[in-house]
Amino acid sequence: MIQTRLNLGKVIGSAVVLCTFIVGWELLSRLITATGSYDEPLVPGWEYLWSNSLLRMADYWPGGLGVGSPMTGDPPTYTAAFLALAKASLVTIARVLAGVVLGVVVGTALGLLVSMSRLASTLVAPTVHIMRMAPFLAMIPLFNLWFGASLFGIILFIAYGVAVIMFIGALNAVGNLPSVYAQRARVSGAGWWQTYQSVILPAILPELRATFMMSLGLAWSLVVAGELLGAQEGLGVIVTYALQFAYTGRVIIIAFLLLIYAAIFFALAEYVSRRVLAWHRE
C-alpha cells in the first residue's frame, strides 16, 4: 500500500513537472520575441514548432517510398518530415549502439588485463590515464583527420570515449573488491583465469553497472559531436544545417528527440541490468 502511494506520488510529481515545463516554455516564447537572421524566433512556441519547424524537417527527406521531397520541388509534408527524422534517427542510434558495445568490451577488457598483469599495468595504464585527461571534444578534430567523418570514424570516437570510462570503472571496481575473494578462490585451487572468470568478474558487475550507465549518457553526447563535423547522415547533420541558418526550432526538435532516445536507452539498460543483477539484492 505504501509502495503504491509512493509510485502514485512519483507519477503525479512527474506530470506536474512536465505541465510546468510546457506552460513555462509557452510563456517564455511569448515574452521573448527576438528572431534570428531568417526571422526564426529564438524561443519558438509549441504552435510554431509543430506547424513550421517540424513540417520543415521534410527538407531533409531525399524522396522515396512514394513520398515526395521538397528537394525535387514537392511541397513539404508531415509524412516526409517524420520519414526524414526516422532515417536520421536510425543512423544515429546504430552509431551509438556500435560505439557503446565496442567501447564497453575494449574498456572492460583492458581494465581487467591491467588489474591482473603487472606488465600490462606498466605498459597500458599510463597511456590510458593520459588519454582520459584529454577533453573528449578536443579529440574530435584528430578522429576526423585520422578516420574522416565516416560511419567508422564516428563509431570509433564513441567507442574511445566509452572505453576510457569503462577502463577506469573496471580498474576501480577490481581495486574495491575485498582481497579475501581472490584469496579464497586461490586457496580452493583456482588459477588466475578461473578466479577472474568465476569470482572477480561477477563481483564487480554491480559497480560496473553505474559506470556503464554513465558511459551510455556520454555516448549520446559524443555521437552528436562526431556528426557535427562533416557527417552526411544522422541527427547531428540536421543540427549542423539548422545552425547554419539559425533555425532554432529544428535544433530544439532534435534536442527533444535525443532526450527521448537517451531516456529510452537508460530505461532499457536499467531494466536489463536489474534483471541480470537480481542476485545482488540477496
C-alpha positions as YAML, in Angstrom:
chain: A
units: angstrom
residues:
- id: 1
  name: MET
  ca: [0.00, 0.00, 0.00]
- id: 2
  name: ILE
  ca: [2.79, 2.39, 0.94]
- id: 3
  name: GLN
  ca: [4.72, 1.45, -2.21]
- id: 4
  name: THR
  ca: [1.63, 2.12, -4.34]
- id: 5
  name: ARG
  ca: [1.25, 5.56, -2.82]
- id: 6
  name: LEU
  ca: [4.92, 6.31, -3.43]
- id: 7
  name: ASN
  ca: [4.62, 5.26, -7.09]
- id: 8
  name: LEU
  ca: [1.47, 7.36, -7.48]
- id: 9
  name: GLY
  ca: [3.27, 10.31, -5.93]
- id: 10
  name: LYS
  ca: [6.13, 9.93, -8.40]
- id: 11
  name: VAL
  ca: [3.73, 9.84, -11.35]
- id: 12
  name: ILE
  ca: [1.85, 12.92, -10.14]
- id: 13
  name: GLY
  ca: [5.12, 14.74, -9.45]
- id: 14
  name: SER
  ca: [6.43, 13.92, -12.94]
- id: 15
  name: ALA
  ca: [3.16, 15.08, -14.52]
- id: 16
  name: VAL
  ca: [3.30, 18.38, -12.62]
- id: 17
  name: VAL
  ca: [6.89, 18.99, -13.70]
- id: 18
  name: LEU
  ca: [6.02, 18.20, -17.33]
- id: 19
  name: CYS
  ca: [2.99, 20.51, -17.34]
- id: 20
  name: THR
  ca: [5.01, 23.26, -15.70]
- id: 21
  name: PHE
  ca: [7.67, 22.94, -18.37]
- id: 22
  name: ILE
  ca: [5.12, 23.05, -21.21]
- id: 23
  name: VAL
  ca: [3.32, 26.11, -19.83]
- id: 24
  name: GLY
  ca: [6.58, 27.82, -18.85]
- id: 25
  name: TRP
  ca: [8.06, 27.32, -22.31]
- id: 26
  name: GLU
  ca: [4.98, 28.79, -23.98]
- id: 27
  name: LEU
  ca: [5.06, 31.82, -21.67]
- id: 28
  name: LEU
  ca: [8.76, 32.28, -22.37]
- id: 29
  name: SER
  ca: [8.16, 32.17, -26.13]
- id: 30
  name: ARG
  ca: [5.62, 34.97, -25.78]
- id: 31
  name: LEU
  ca: [7.91, 37.09, -23.62]
- id: 32
  name: ILE
  ca: [10.99, 36.68, -25.82]
- id: 33
  name: THR
  ca: [10.01, 37.76, -29.32]
- id: 34
  name: ALA
  ca: [13.50, 38.23, -30.77]
- id: 35
  name: THR
  ca: [14.19, 36.50, -34.09]
- id: 36
  name: GLY
  ca: [17.28, 35.26, -35.88]
- id: 37
  name: SER
  ca: [18.67, 36.25, -39.25]
- id: 38
  name: TYR
  ca: [15.95, 34.29, -41.09]
- id: 39
  name: ASP
  ca: [13.06, 35.53, -38.92]
- id: 40
  name: GLU
  ca: [13.12, 32.32, -36.91]
- id: 41
  name: PRO
  ca: [12.04, 33.02, -33.31]
- id: 42
  name: LEU
  ca: [14.84, 32.41, -30.86]
- id: 43
  name: VAL
  ca: [12.33, 30.81, -28.46]
- id: 44
  name: PRO
  ca: [9.66, 29.28, -30.71]
- id: 45
  name: GLY
  ca: [6.31, 28.40, -29.15]
- id: 46
  name: TRP
  ca: [4.68, 25.00, -29.37]
- id: 47
  name: GLU
  ca: [2.41, 26.00, -32.25]
- id: 48
  name: TYR
  ca: [5.39, 27.25, -34.26]
- id: 49
  name: LEU
  ca: [7.36, 24.09, -33.53]
- id: 50
  name: TRP
  ca: [4.52, 21.93, -34.82]
- id: 51
  name: SER
  ca: [3.33, 23.97, -37.79]
- id: 52
  name: ASN
  ca: [6.72, 25.20, -39.04]
- id: 53
  name: SER
  ca: [9.82, 23.60, -37.55]
- id: 54
  name: LEU
  ca: [8.53, 20.02, -37.58]
- id: 55
  name: LEU
  ca: [6.98, 20.41, -41.03]
- id: 56
  name: ARG
  ca: [10.21, 21.81, -42.47]
- id: 57
  name: MET
  ca: [12.03, 18.66, -41.39]
- id: 58
  name: ALA
  ca: [10.70, 17.38, -44.71]
- id: 59
  name: ASP
  ca: [13.56, 19.38, -46.30]
- id: 60
  name: TYR
  ca: [15.91, 16.58, -45.23]
- id: 61
  name: TRP
  ca: [13.92, 13.79, -46.89]
- id: 62
  name: PRO
  ca: [15.59, 12.84, -50.21]
- id: 63
  name: GLY
  ca: [12.44, 11.22, -51.56]
- id: 64
  name: GLY
  ca: [11.28, 7.65, -51.92]
- id: 65
  name: LEU
  ca: [8.66, 5.25, -50.53]
- id: 66
  name: GLY
  ca: [6.08, 7.16, -52.54]
- id: 67
  name: VAL
  ca: [6.68, 10.35, -50.58]
- id: 68
  name: GLY
  ca: [7.93, 13.40, -52.45]
- id: 69
  name: SER
  ca: [10.74, 15.63, -51.32]
- id: 70
  name: PRO
  ca: [10.99, 19.44, -51.25]
- id: 71
  name: MET
  ca: [14.42, 18.91, -52.81]
- id: 72
  name: THR
  ca: [12.65, 17.97, -56.04]
- id: 73
  name: GLY
  ca: [10.01, 20.70, -55.83]
- id: 74
  name: ASP
  ca: [7.32, 18.84, -53.90]
- id: 75
  name: PRO
  ca: [5.58, 20.65, -51.03]
- id: 76
  name: PRO
  ca: [6.69, 19.72, -47.50]
- id: 77
  name: THR
  ca: [4.50, 17.17, -45.74]
- id: 78
  name: TYR
  ca: [4.46, 15.74, -42.25]
- id: 79
  name: THR
  ca: [4.94, 12.27, -43.73]
- id: 80
  name: ALA
  ca: [8.21, 13.36, -45.33]
- id: 81
  name: ALA
  ca: [9.22, 15.11, -42.11]
- id: 82
  name: PHE
  ca: [8.68, 12.00, -39.97]
- id: 83
  name: LEU
  ca: [10.45, 9.82, -42.54]
- id: 84
  name: ALA
  ca: [13.44, 12.18, -42.54]
- id: 85
  name: LEU
  ca: [13.62, 12.11, -38.75]
- id: 86
  name: ALA
  ca: [13.22, 8.33, -38.68]
- id: 87
  name: LYS
  ca: [16.01, 7.81, -41.22]
- id: 88
  name: ALA
  ca: [18.39, 10.15, -39.38]
- id: 89
  name: SER
  ca: [17.46, 8.59, -36.03]
- id: 90
  name: LEU
  ca: [18.23, 5.07, -37.23]
- id: 91
  name: VAL
  ca: [21.69, 6.15, -38.39]
- id: 92
  name: THR
  ca: [22.47, 7.89, -35.11]
- id: 93
  name: ILE
  ca: [21.10, 5.06, -32.95]
- id: 94
  name: ALA
  ca: [23.12, 2.49, -34.90]
- id: 95
  name: ARG
  ca: [26.28, 4.52, -34.30]
- id: 96
  name: VAL
  ca: [25.55, 4.77, -30.58]
- id: 97
  name: LEU
  ca: [24.87, 1.04, -30.23]
- id: 98
  name: ALA
  ca: [28.00, 0.03, -32.15]
- id: 99
  name: GLY
  ca: [30.19, 2.51, -30.29]
- id: 100
  name: VAL
  ca: [28.86, 1.54, -26.87]
- id: 101
  name: VAL
  ca: [29.28, -2.21, -27.47]
- id: 102
  name: LEU
  ca: [32.83, -1.78, -28.80]
- id: 103
  name: GLY
  ca: [33.79, 0.66, -26.05]
- id: 104
  name: VAL
  ca: [32.37, -1.48, -23.23]
- id: 105
  name: VAL
  ca: [34.14, -4.62, -24.44]
- id: 106
  name: VAL
  ca: [37.52, -2.96, -25.05]
- id: 107
  name: GLY
  ca: [37.46, -0.75, -21.96]
- id: 108
  name: THR
  ca: [36.39, -3.51, -19.57]
- id: 109
  name: ALA
  ca: [38.87, -5.99, -21.05]
- id: 110
  name: LEU
  ca: [41.74, -3.52, -20.72]
- id: 111
  name: GLY
  ca: [40.74, -2.72, -17.13]
- id: 112
  name: LEU
  ca: [40.72, -6.40, -16.19]
- id: 113
  name: LEU
  ca: [44.01, -7.01, -18.02]
- id: 114
  name: VAL
  ca: [45.75, -4.18, -16.19]
- id: 115
  name: SER
  ca: [44.37, -5.37, -12.85]
- id: 116
  name: MET
  ca: [45.75, -8.89, -13.32]
- id: 117
  name: SER
  ca: [49.09, -8.19, -15.02]
- id: 118
  name: ARG
  ca: [51.94, -6.01, -13.79]
- id: 119
  name: LEU
  ca: [53.36, -5.82, -17.32]
- id: 120
  name: ALA
  ca: [50.02, -4.58, -18.70]
- id: 121
  name: SER
  ca: [49.76, -2.15, -15.81]
- id: 122
  name: THR
  ca: [53.16, -0.73, -16.72]
- id: 123
  name: LEU
  ca: [52.52, -0.52, -20.47]
- id: 124
  name: VAL
  ca: [48.78, 0.22, -20.79]
- id: 125
  name: ALA
  ca: [47.66, 2.07, -17.67]
- id: 126
  name: PRO
  ca: [49.82, 5.23, -18.10]
- id: 127
  name: THR
  ca: [48.70, 5.63, -21.71]
- id: 128
  name: VAL
  ca: [45.01, 5.32, -20.88]
- id: 129
  name: HIS
  ca: [45.33, 7.66, -17.90]
- id: 130
  name: ILE
  ca: [46.94, 10.26, -20.17]
- id: 131
  name: MET
  ca: [44.19, 9.79, -22.77]
- id: 132
  name: ARG
  ca: [41.46, 10.27, -20.20]
- id: 133
  name: MET
  ca: [42.96, 13.61, -19.22]
- id: 134
  name: ALA
  ca: [42.30, 15.00, -22.71]
- id: 135
  name: PRO
  ca: [38.80, 16.53, -23.17]
- id: 136
  name: PHE
  ca: [36.73, 14.30, -25.42]
- id: 137
  name: LEU
  ca: [35.56, 17.19, -27.59]
- id: 138
  name: ALA
  ca: [39.18, 18.20, -28.17]
- id: 139
  name: MET
  ca: [39.78, 14.77, -29.75]
- id: 140
  name: ILE
  ca: [37.12, 15.24, -32.44]
- id: 141
  name: PRO
  ca: [39.43, 17.03, -34.93]
- id: 142
  name: LEU
  ca: [42.03, 14.27, -34.56]
- id: 143
  name: PHE
  ca: [39.50, 11.48, -35.17]
- id: 144
  name: ASN
  ca: [38.12, 13.49, -38.09]
- id: 145
  name: LEU
  ca: [41.64, 13.82, -39.51]
- id: 146
  name: TRP
  ca: [42.55, 10.18, -38.97]
- id: 147
  name: PHE
  ca: [39.34, 8.45, -39.98]
- id: 148
  name: GLY
  ca: [37.24, 11.15, -41.65]
- id: 149
  name: ALA
  ca: [33.62, 11.94, -40.87]
- id: 150
  name: SER
  ca: [32.63, 8.40, -41.80]
- id: 151
  name: LEU
  ca: [30.50, 5.81, -40.07]
- id: 152
  name: PHE
  ca: [33.64, 4.01, -38.93]
- id: 153
  name: GLY
  ca: [35.27, 7.18, -37.63]
- id: 154
  name: ILE
  ca: [32.26, 8.28, -35.57]
- id: 155
  name: ILE
  ca: [31.81, 4.78, -34.11]
- id: 156
  name: LEU
  ca: [35.47, 4.73, -33.11]
- id: 157
  name: PHE
  ca: [35.13, 8.15, -31.49]
- id: 158
  name: ILE
  ca: [32.17, 6.96, -29.40]
- id: 159
  name: ALA
  ca: [33.98, 3.73, -28.55]
- id: 160
  name: TYR
  ca: [37.04, 5.72, -27.48]
- id: 161
  name: GLY
  ca: [35.06, 7.80, -25.00]
- id: 162
  name: VAL
  ca: [33.13, 4.82, -23.63]
- id: 163
  name: ALA
  ca: [36.25, 2.65, -23.39]
- id: 164
  name: VAL
  ca: [38.12, 5.24, -21.32]
- id: 165
  name: ILE
  ca: [35.23, 5.45, -18.83]
- id: 166
  name: MET
  ca: [34.79, 1.67, -18.66]
- id: 167
  name: PHE
  ca: [38.55, 1.15, -18.22]
- id: 168
  name: ILE
  ca: [38.65, 3.41, -15.18]
- id: 169
  name: GLY
  ca: [35.44, 1.86, -13.83]
- id: 170
  name: ALA
  ca: [36.69, -1.71, -14.21]
- id: 171
  name: LEU
  ca: [40.05, -0.86, -12.65]
- id: 172
  name: ASN
  ca: [38.41, 0.81, -9.66]
- id: 173
  name: ALA
  ca: [35.83, -1.95, -9.27]
- id: 174
  name: VAL
  ca: [38.54, -4.63, -9.05]
- id: 175
  name: GLY
  ca: [40.53, -2.47, -6.63]
- id: 176
  name: ASN
  ca: [37.49, -2.02, -4.38]
- id: 177
  name: LEU
  ca: [36.90, -5.76, -4.02]
- id: 178
  name: PRO
  ca: [37.88, -7.29, -0.66]
- id: 179
  name: SER
  ca: [41.11, -9.22, -1.14]
- id: 180
  name: VAL
  ca: [39.58, -12.20, 0.65]
- id: 181
  name: TYR
  ca: [37.56, -13.00, -2.51]
- id: 182
  name: ALA
  ca: [40.64, -13.79, -4.58]
- id: 183
  name: GLN
  ca: [42.46, -15.40, -1.64]
- id: 184
  name: ARG
  ca: [39.67, -17.90, -1.01]
- id: 185
  name: ALA
  ca: [39.49, -18.74, -4.70]
- id: 186
  name: ARG
  ca: [43.24, -19.42, -4.86]
- id: 187
  name: VAL
  ca: [43.11, -21.47, -1.66]
- id: 188
  name: SER
  ca: [40.41, -23.58, -3.34]
- id: 189
  name: GLY
  ca: [42.82, -24.27, -6.22]
- id: 190
  name: ALA
  ca: [41.52, -21.78, -8.77]
- id: 191
  name: GLY
  ca: [44.02, -20.27, -11.21]
- id: 192
  name: TRP
  ca: [44.17, -16.61, -12.16]
- id: 193
  name: TRP
  ca: [41.84, -17.06, -15.13]
- id: 194
  name: GLN
  ca: [39.33, -19.07, -13.10]
- id: 195
  name: THR
  ca: [39.48, -16.51, -10.30]
- id: 196
  name: TYR
  ca: [38.70, -13.62, -12.62]
- id: 197
  name: GLN
  ca: [36.05, -15.52, -14.56]
- id: 198
  name: SER
  ca: [34.17, -17.05, -11.65]
- id: 199
  name: VAL
  ca: [34.80, -14.65, -8.76]
- id: 200
  name: ILE
  ca: [36.10, -11.21, -9.66]
- id: 201
  name: LEU
  ca: [34.07, -10.52, -12.82]
- id: 202
  name: PRO
  ca: [30.68, -11.38, -11.25]
- id: 203
  name: ALA
  ca: [31.62, -9.46, -8.11]
- id: 204
  name: ILE
  ca: [32.43, -6.21, -9.97]
- id: 205
  name: LEU
  ca: [29.28, -6.24, -12.13]
- id: 206
  name: PRO
  ca: [27.19, -4.21, -9.67]
- id: 207
  name: GLU
  ca: [29.80, -1.45, -9.59]
- id: 208
  name: LEU
  ca: [30.35, -1.64, -13.35]
- id: 209
  name: ARG
  ca: [26.63, -1.05, -13.81]
- id: 210
  name: ALA
  ca: [26.95, 2.54, -12.59]
- id: 211
  name: THR
  ca: [29.97, 3.08, -14.85]
- id: 212
  name: PHE
  ca: [28.06, 1.70, -17.83]
- id: 213
  name: MET
  ca: [25.10, 3.99, -17.21]
- id: 214
  name: MET
  ca: [27.43, 6.97, -17.12]
- id: 215
  name: SER
  ca: [29.18, 5.93, -20.33]
- id: 216
  name: LEU
  ca: [25.81, 5.43, -22.02]
- id: 217
  name: GLY
  ca: [24.90, 9.06, -21.36]
- id: 218
  name: LEU
  ca: [28.31, 10.15, -22.64]
- id: 219
  name: ALA
  ca: [27.79, 8.18, -25.86]
- id: 220
  name: TRP
  ca: [24.81, 10.35, -26.86]
- id: 221
  name: SER
  ca: [26.89, 13.49, -26.43]
- id: 222
  name: LEU
  ca: [29.77, 12.02, -28.40]
- id: 223
  name: VAL
  ca: [27.64, 10.89, -31.34]
- id: 224
  name: VAL
  ca: [26.18, 14.36, -31.82]
- id: 225
  name: ALA
  ca: [29.63, 15.93, -31.52]
- id: 226
  name: GLY
  ca: [31.01, 13.48, -34.06]
- id: 227
  name: GLU
  ca: [28.17, 14.06, -36.53]
- id: 228
  name: LEU
  ca: [28.57, 17.82, -36.36]
- id: 229
  name: LEU
  ca: [31.90, 17.60, -38.17]
- id: 230
  name: GLY
  ca: [31.19, 16.62, -41.74]
- id: 231
  name: ALA
  ca: [28.96, 13.54, -41.42]
- id: 232
  name: GLN
  ca: [26.48, 13.03, -44.25]
- id: 233
  name: GLU
  ca: [23.70, 11.35, -42.29]
- id: 234
  name: GLY
  ca: [22.30, 11.44, -38.77]
- id: 235
  name: LEU
  ca: [20.56, 13.77, -36.36]
- id: 236
  name: GLY
  ca: [23.74, 15.77, -35.88]
- id: 237
  name: VAL
  ca: [23.75, 16.62, -39.59]
- id: 238
  name: ILE
  ca: [20.29, 18.18, -39.29]
- id: 239
  name: VAL
  ca: [21.55, 20.22, -36.34]
- id: 240
  name: THR
  ca: [24.53, 21.40, -38.41]
- id: 241
  name: TYR
  ca: [22.34, 22.64, -41.24]
- id: 242
  name: ALA
  ca: [19.86, 24.20, -38.83]
- id: 243
  name: LEU
  ca: [22.59, 26.12, -37.01]
- id: 244
  name: GLN
  ca: [23.94, 27.50, -40.27]
- id: 245
  name: PHE
  ca: [20.61, 29.19, -40.97]
- id: 246
  name: ALA
  ca: [19.65, 29.91, -37.34]
- id: 247
  name: TYR
  ca: [16.67, 27.54, -37.44]
- id: 248
  name: THR
  ca: [16.26, 27.37, -33.67]
- id: 249
  name: GLY
  ca: [13.06, 25.33, -33.79]
- id: 250
  name: ARG
  ca: [14.68, 22.49, -35.71]
- id: 251
  name: VAL
  ca: [17.55, 22.34, -33.24]
- id: 252
  name: ILE
  ca: [15.04, 22.14, -30.38]
- id: 253
  name: ILE
  ca: [13.16, 19.28, -32.06]
- id: 254
  name: ILE
  ca: [16.38, 17.30, -32.47]
- id: 255
  name: ALA
  ca: [17.27, 18.04, -28.84]
- id: 256
  name: PHE
  ca: [13.89, 16.67, -27.72]
- id: 257
  name: LEU
  ca: [14.40, 13.55, -29.84]
- id: 258
  name: LEU
  ca: [17.84, 12.95, -28.35]
- id: 259
  name: LEU
  ca: [16.41, 13.33, -24.84]
- id: 260
  name: ILE
  ca: [13.69, 10.80, -25.64]
- id: 261
  name: TYR
  ca: [16.12, 8.30, -27.15]
- id: 262
  name: ALA
  ca: [18.56, 8.68, -24.26]
- id: 263
  name: ALA
  ca: [15.72, 8.17, -21.76]
- id: 264
  name: ILE
  ca: [14.60, 5.01, -23.59]
- id: 265
  name: PHE
  ca: [18.14, 3.65, -23.62]
- id: 266
  name: PHE
  ca: [18.54, 4.40, -19.92]
- id: 267
  name: ALA
  ca: [15.23, 2.71, -19.10]
- id: 268
  name: LEU
  ca: [16.14, -0.40, -21.09]
- id: 269
  name: ALA
  ca: [19.61, -0.55, -19.56]
- id: 270
  name: GLU
  ca: [18.13, -0.11, -16.10]
- id: 271
  name: TYR
  ca: [15.61, -2.89, -16.66]
- id: 272
  name: VAL
  ca: [18.11, -5.35, -18.13]
- id: 273
  name: SER
  ca: [20.78, -4.64, -15.53]
- id: 274
  name: ARG
  ca: [18.34, -5.12, -12.67]
- id: 275
  name: ARG
  ca: [17.27, -8.46, -14.10]
- id: 276
  name: VAL
  ca: [20.88, -9.57, -14.59]
- id: 277
  name: LEU
  ca: [21.89, -8.40, -11.10]
- id: 278
  name: ALA
  ca: [18.78, -9.60, -9.28]
- id: 279
  name: TRP
  ca: [21.01, -11.86, -7.18]
- id: 280
  name: HIS
  ca: [22.87, -8.85, -5.80]
- id: 281
  name: ARG
  ca: [19.96, -7.82, -3.54]
- id: 282
  name: GLU
  ca: [20.39, -11.09, -1.67]
...
